[in-house]
Amino acid sequence: MSPFMILATNLITAIAILILGWVGGNWANKQIRKIKKIDETLKSFFATGAKYLIFAIAIITVLQQFGVQTASLLAILGAAGLAIGLALQGTLSNVASGVMLLFLRPFNVGDTISCGNITGTVKSLGLFATELSTPDNVYIFVPNSNLWNADIQNFSRNEERRQDIVVGISYSDNIAKAMKAMESTLKSDKRVFQNEEKAPRIMVTGLGDFAVDLTARFWTSTADFWSAKVELTKAIKEDLDKAGITIPFPTRTIEMHESAGTSKKSSSRKAA
């Protein structure tokens, strides 16, 4: 067989191996993502890793096809990798942080988290960065080292959450009557837990300048947290109105002096 035919055969074989490697990598990626028993966070990591591992094996096989000594090549790549690693310490820090986040799992894909001044729902967790989406659907790309080196609040991890709704009533109103109206509102909502340990409570939590502060403390499932908060805030206001309880406006007393030695006049006005 002529050298040209040998080269052509090797070239066709190399192209075929690369195509098979790329197709096989994509197939492995899709198959891993279909596995339901693996968490979404790890599923994305393993699927991407399997895809590029298969393609890397295909490239090494092609190099061997052309007689390239892969052992020497790997040694050269290792030395080059060390030099690149020293130059890209920040990037490698993101990779190390990504690995730790994958194994320690402070959050999963789909969780709503807050870290520093960033709050959003996790869309994907990669080796270099984490992708989030804010409640108003703004895309956020966060390097993993930023997440690893800061406190992370996970709003989705626990299945149950407690919350408080604070309402101020007038000093002239009947506190017991107001507390009874608020308690009735909470007990009538099916989302609010009624068991003894987490039963809703109404407490006097402050004596302000203009109002007596009453706090409605209750537990709901995490899924119902925001809907219960906004709807019960409205319901409590409406039930207090029905009970004749007022939520006062701030008031100020202003003293006016016409001149030294004259009698003073005082007036009171409401400040919205």
N, C-alpha and C positions, 0 to 999 in steps of 0.2 A: 504494500500500500504506500502510495506516495506521501511525502511530508505534508503536502497541501490537503490531502484527504484526511490524514490523521488530525491535522489542526481543525479542519472543518467538523470532523466527528466530535472532537473534544469541545469545540465551541457550541455545537448543537446540544451536546450532553449537558454542558454547563448551564446553558439557558433553560433547559428542561428542569434541571435540578433547582435553579433559582425560582422558576415558576411553581414547581411542586412545593418548595419551601414556603413561598409566600401564600399559596393556596392552603397548604397544611396549617400554617400559622393562623390564618384567618378562621379556618374551620375549628381549630382547637380553641380559639378565642370565643367563638360563638357557642361551642359546646359547654365550655366552663360557665359561661354566663347563663346558661339554661338550667344549671344545677340549683335546685331550690333549697337544699340543705345548707349551702354556704351563704354566709352573711354577704350583703351587697358590697360592703366595704372591701372585704377580702376577695370577693369574687372579681371585682374590677382589677385588683392588683395581680391576682394569679392569672387572669385571662390575658392581660397585657404582657406579663412576664413570659407566659408560654408562647405567645405569638412571636416575640422577638428572639426567644431562645431557639425555636425551630428555624427561624430565618438565619440566625447566626450559624447554626449547624450546617445549613445549606451552603452558606458562603465558605465555610471551612472545607466542606467537601469539594466545592468547585476549585478552590486553591490547590487541593491535593490532586485534583484531576489534571491540573497543568504542571504538576511536579514541584510545587512550592512546598518547602519544608515548614510545616505549620509550627513545629516546636520552636524553631528559631524565630518565626514570626511572632509567636505568642510571647517570647522573651522580650522582643523589641517593643511589642505593644504594652507589655507590663512596665517596662522602663518609661515609655512615653506616658502611660497612664499615671505613673507616680509623679512625673513632672507636671502633667495637667492637673492632677489632684492638688498639688501644692499651690498651683496658680488659681485654682477654683475652690478654695476652702469654704467659701460661703455656700456654693452650690452643693458641695458634699455634706455640709451641715444640714441643708434641706433634705438630702437623701436620708441621712441618719435620723433626722427628726421624723421623716415620713415612716421609716421602719418602726420607730418606737411608737408612733401614733397608731400604726396598723396592729401592733401586738398588744399594746396596753388598752387601746380602744376607749378613749375618753368620749368618743362620739361615733355614730354610725351614719351612713348615707341616709338622708331623710330627717335627721335630727336638726332641731333649731338650737343654735349655740350663740354665745356672745363671748368675744375675746377682745379685751381692750375697748376700742370704740367701734368694733365691727360686730354686727348682729345679722344672722341670716340662716337659711336652711342649707345644709350640706348637700351638694349635688354629686361630688366625686372627691375621692381622696387618692392622690397619686404620690409617687416617690418624691417629686419636687415641690408640689404645691397642692393646695386644697381649693376647690371651686365652691362658692356659695352663691345663693340668690337671696336678696333682701325681700322683706314683705311686699315692697312695691316693685319687685321683679328687676332689680339692678344686679348685674353680674359682678361678682367680686372674686379676684384671683389672689390668694394669700399664700406666700411662701411658708412651707411647713415649719421652718425654724421660728417664725413669728408666733405660731400657735403653740409650739412646744415650750417656748420660753416665757409664756404668759399664762395667767389663770384663765381657765375655760369654764364657762357656765353652760351647762347642758339643760335646756328647758324641756326636753323630751324624754330624758332618761327615766325619771320616776313616773310611775303610772298615776299617781295622785298628787294634787297640789293644793295648798292652802292659800287663801287670799283674804284681804281686808277691804271693806268699803267704809269709808269714813264720812259721816254726815254731821253737820252742825245744826243744832236746833236752838230756838230762842230760850233765854233764861226764864221767861215767863211761862213756857210750856211745861206740861206734865211729863217728866222724864219716863216714868213707868209706862205711861200710855204710848209714848213714842217707841220705847223698847219693845213693847208688845206688838205694835204694828210692824216693826222691822222683823221681829221673830216670826210672825205669821207669814210674811212674804217669803222668808227663806224656807220655812217648813212646807210651803205649798209648791216649791219647785223640785221636780223629780231629779234634777242634776245634782242637787245638794245632798251630801251624805247625812243620814239621820241617825247613824249608829252612836252608841253611848260615847265611844272614844273620840269621834270626830263630829259630834253633833254641833250645829251652828250655835254661836254665842253672840250676845249683844252686850257690849261693855261701855261704860263711861271712861273715856281715855284722855279727856282733856277739858280744862276750863279756860277757854280762850277769852280774848278781849270782847268779842261780840257774840259768842255762841258756846254752847255745851257740846263737846265733840262725842258722838256715839260711834262706835266701831262695830260693824257686822263682820264677824270672823267665821268662815265656813270652808269646807273642803269639797272639791269636785275632782272628777277624773281630769287628767292632763288634756285630753281631747276636748273637753268642755270648758276649759279655763277661760278663754277669751269671750266666748258666746255668753257664758254665765255672768261674767264681769259686766259687760255692757248692758245686758238685758235686765239683770237684777238691780243695777244702779238706777235704771229708769223705773223699774217696778217699785223700788223702795221710795223714790221721790213721789210717785203717784199715790202710794198707800199712805204716806205721811200727810199728803194733801187731804185725802179722804178723812183721816183721823183729826184734821184741824191743827196739825203740827206745822209750825212755820220755820223756814230756813232763813234766818235774818241776814240783811245786808249790813256791812260794816257801817258804823256811825261814828261821827266825830263831833266833839263839842268845841266850838270856836268862841273865844272871849275877845271882845273888842273894847278898846279904851279910847274914848274921844280925846281926852287930854289928861294931863296929870292932875290929880285931885278930884276929878269928876267921877260920878258913879259909873260902874262898868255894866255893859250889856252882854248877855250871853244868848247864844242861839245854838240850835242843834240841827244838823242836816245829815242826810244819808249820802254815803259815797258808794257808788256802784263799783 
